Amino acid sequence: MSLSRRGFCLCCLSAPALATGSGWLSPRVSFAQAQGIVETMRSEAARSPIKVHRLRDGVAILEGSGGNVAVLTGADGKVLIDAGIDLSRAQMLTALNDLGDAPITHLINTHWHFDHTDGNAWLNAEGAEILAHANTRKHLASAQRVEDWDHNFPPAAPSALPRQVFSSEQEIKLKGHTLMLKHYGAAHTDSDISVRIVEADILHTGDTFWNGIYPFIDYSTGGHIDGMIAATEANIAATTDQTIVIPGHGAPVATRAQLQDFRDMLVDVRTTVAALKRRGLSLEATIAAQPTTAHDAKWYRSVITPALFTRLVYEGV
């Protein structure tokens, strides 16, 4: 698999890992491959095009600037769900203008990670009022370290901070639509929320769902494998076979059946890794046992290698 310019995101950071063949790297090499991801994503975002996927009822997805960005366009303005990466500003504006000349009025962050919030400041300058979970504001307002990326993030600028926050659930009416915002608890991070666009029957899951690729779990800021499974169960419960699901990463238009496949993979890998850990196997021995082998052909398509994903699961069981 080569590095794709179209729709660049975490799922495209695959060439170094896949070049090894099996993907079963040592913990040291697997960890090293995840480092440098921030600089690589920012560099690619500066020149990658944005692909627009038009869904229904005025909702579209912008693919190519970090996480998948949803846009709800009404006659009086646009609502964005996630902000992408700052260096994509020019391409993002072109894509947003293609969706009509209504101004940008609101931005909802699904969690605090840079590939979903890096564009907050410029979108605020364009007129967006920023909403998020209280933990997203907390993490953005202070220096953060993501250990598995070996990266330190400085505090965000005041203009990038959400002004409206909530703790559990919030319902808002925007552009003729009802948006249901719901906190998952500890999942990918401790700041993840879902955004359900009720009338359009569309669910944006943020990074609690990675469509067709192994997910990253950020234990540095409250993530947990059990929370990822619980969040996926909540996503399945909130959808039907007619619901359009927008994942944080991976193919941007998904279905409830794909959510169920993701849940089944998470549960199976967790069960296998937990059994190995109960037998007293070390992390290295657990990785050597290749507990994700049955799933690699389908889910190993990114910088999140089988070894790294095993390590993330092992940490939480």
QUIVENLIN-V932838 format. One record per backbone hydrogen bond with DSSP energy under -1.0 kcal/mol. CO is the residue of the C=O (numbers start at 1). NH is the residue of the N-H. E is the energy in kcal/mol with one decimal. If there is no record, write none. Layout:
BEGIN
co=CO nh=NH e=E
co=CO nh=NH e=E
END
This chain:
BEGIN
co=9 nh=12 e=-2.0
co=10 nh=13 e=-1.5
co=12 nh=14 e=-2.2
co=14 nh=18 e=-2.8
co=15 nh=19 e=-1.7
co=17 nh=20 e=-1.6
co=18 nh=21 e=-1.6
co=20 nh=22 e=-1.3
co=23 nh=25 e=-1.7
co=26 nh=30 e=-3.0
co=27 nh=31 e=-2.5
co=28 nh=32 e=-2.1
co=29 nh=33 e=-1.9
co=30 nh=34 e=-1.0
co=31 nh=35 e=-1.0
co=34 nh=37 e=-1.1
co=36 nh=40 e=-2.2
co=37 nh=41 e=-2.5
co=38 nh=42 e=-2.3
co=39 nh=43 e=-2.3
co=40 nh=44 e=-2.4
co=41 nh=45 e=-2.4
co=42 nh=46 e=-1.3
co=44 nh=47 e=-1.3
co=44 nh=48 e=-1.7
co=51 nh=63 e=-2.9
co=53 nh=61 e=-2.6
co=56 nh=59 e=-1.3
co=58 nh=73 e=-2.8
co=59 nh=55 e=-2.7
co=60 nh=71 e=-2.9
co=61 nh=53 e=-2.8
co=62 nh=69 e=-2.2
co=63 nh=51 e=-2.8
co=69 nh=62 e=-3.5
co=70 nh=81 e=-2.9
co=71 nh=60 e=-2.3
co=72 nh=79 e=-2.6
co=74 nh=77 e=-1.1
co=77 nh=74 e=-3.2
co=78 nh=105 e=-2.5
co=78 nh=106 e=-1.6
co=79 nh=72 e=-3.0
co=80 nh=108 e=-2.8
co=81 nh=70 e=-1.8
co=84 nh=119 e=-1.6
co=85 nh=88 e=-2.3
co=86 nh=89 e=-1.9
co=88 nh=92 e=-3.1
co=89 nh=93 e=-2.7
co=90 nh=94 e=-1.9
co=91 nh=95 e=-2.2
co=92 nh=96 e=-2.9
co=93 nh=97 e=-2.5
co=94 nh=98 e=-1.6
co=97 nh=100 e=-1.6
co=103 nh=78 e=-2.7
co=105 nh=129 e=-2.4
co=106 nh=80 e=-2.5
co=107 nh=131 e=-2.9
co=108 nh=82 e=-2.7
co=110 nh=193 e=-1.9
co=113 nh=116 e=-2.2
co=114 nh=118 e=-2.5
co=115 nh=67 e=-2.0
co=116 nh=83 e=-2.6
co=117 nh=120 e=-2.3
co=119 nh=123 e=-2.1
co=120 nh=124 e=-2.5
co=121 nh=125 e=-2.0
co=122 nh=126 e=-1.3
co=123 nh=128 e=-2.5
co=124 nh=127 e=-1.2
co=129 nh=107 e=-2.6
co=130 nh=163 e=-1.3
co=130 nh=164 e=-2.0
co=131 nh=109 e=-2.4
co=132 nh=166 e=-1.0
co=133 nh=137 e=-1.5
co=134 nh=138 e=-2.2
co=135 nh=139 e=-2.5
co=136 nh=140 e=-2.5
co=137 nh=141 e=-2.2
co=140 nh=156 e=-3.4
co=144 nh=153 e=-4.0
co=146 nh=149 e=-1.2
co=146 nh=151 e=-1.7
co=147 nh=150 e=-1.1
co=151 nh=146 e=-2.4
co=153 nh=144 e=-2.5
co=157 nh=160 e=-2.0
co=158 nh=161 e=-1.3
co=164 nh=132 e=-1.7
co=166 nh=134 e=-2.2
co=168 nh=183 e=-3.1
co=170 nh=181 e=-3.3
co=172 nh=179 e=-3.1
co=174 nh=177 e=-2.2
co=177 nh=174 e=-2.3
co=178 nh=198 e=-2.4
co=179 nh=172 e=-2.5
co=180 nh=196 e=-2.5
co=181 nh=170 e=-2.4
co=182 nh=194 e=-2.4
co=187 nh=224 e=-2.8
co=188 nh=218 e=-2.4
co=189 nh=187 e=-3.1
co=192 nh=184 e=-2.2
co=194 nh=182 e=-1.9
co=195 nh=204 e=-3.0
co=196 nh=180 e=-2.5
co=196 nh=198 e=-1.0
co=197 nh=202 e=-1.7
co=201 nh=244 e=-2.0
co=202 nh=197 e=-3.0
co=203 nh=246 e=-3.3
co=204 nh=195 e=-2.4
co=205 nh=208 e=-1.4
co=206 nh=209 e=-1.1
co=206 nh=248 e=-1.6
co=209 nh=248 e=-1.8
co=211 nh=251 e=-1.1
co=217 nh=219 e=-1.2
co=218 nh=223 e=-2.7
co=219 nh=222 e=-1.3
co=221 nh=190 e=-2.0
co=224 nh=228 e=-2.0
co=225 nh=229 e=-2.0
co=226 nh=230 e=-2.4
co=227 nh=231 e=-2.7
co=228 nh=232 e=-2.1
co=229 nh=233 e=-2.3
co=230 nh=234 e=-2.1
co=231 nh=235 e=-2.3
co=232 nh=236 e=-2.4
co=233 nh=237 e=-2.3
co=234 nh=238 e=-1.4
co=236 nh=239 e=-1.4
co=240 nh=243 e=-1.2
co=244 nh=203 e=-2.6
co=245 nh=254 e=-2.7
co=246 nh=205 e=-2.5
co=248 nh=68 e=-2.2
co=249 nh=211 e=-2.4
co=254 nh=245 e=-2.5
co=255 nh=259 e=-1.6
co=256 nh=260 e=-2.3
co=257 nh=261 e=-2.0
co=258 nh=262 e=-2.1
co=259 nh=263 e=-2.6
co=260 nh=264 e=-2.5
co=261 nh=265 e=-2.2
co=262 nh=266 e=-2.5
co=263 nh=267 e=-2.6
co=264 nh=268 e=-2.3
co=265 nh=269 e=-2.6
co=266 nh=270 e=-2.5
co=267 nh=271 e=-2.5
co=268 nh=272 e=-2.3
co=269 nh=273 e=-2.8
co=270 nh=274 e=-2.7
co=271 nh=275 e=-1.9
co=272 nh=276 e=-1.9
co=273 nh=277 e=-2.5
co=274 nh=278 e=-2.5
co=275 nh=279 e=-1.2
co=276 nh=281 e=-1.9
co=277 nh=280 e=-1.8
co=282 nh=286 e=-2.5
co=283 nh=287 e=-2.6
co=284 nh=288 e=-2.3
co=285 nh=289 e=-1.3
co=287 nh=290 e=-1.7
co=290 nh=293 e=-1.5
co=292 nh=295 e=-2.7
co=292 nh=296 e=-1.1
co=295 nh=299 e=-2.5
co=296 nh=300 e=-2.2
co=299 nh=214 e=-1.9
co=299 nh=301 e=-1.5
co=303 nh=305 e=-1.6
co=305 nh=309 e=-3.0
co=306 nh=310 e=-2.4
co=307 nh=311 e=-2.2
co=308 nh=312 e=-2.2
co=309 nh=313 e=-2.3
co=310 nh=314 e=-3.0
co=311 nh=315 e=-2.0
co=313 nh=316 e=-1.1
co=314 nh=317 e=-1.1
END
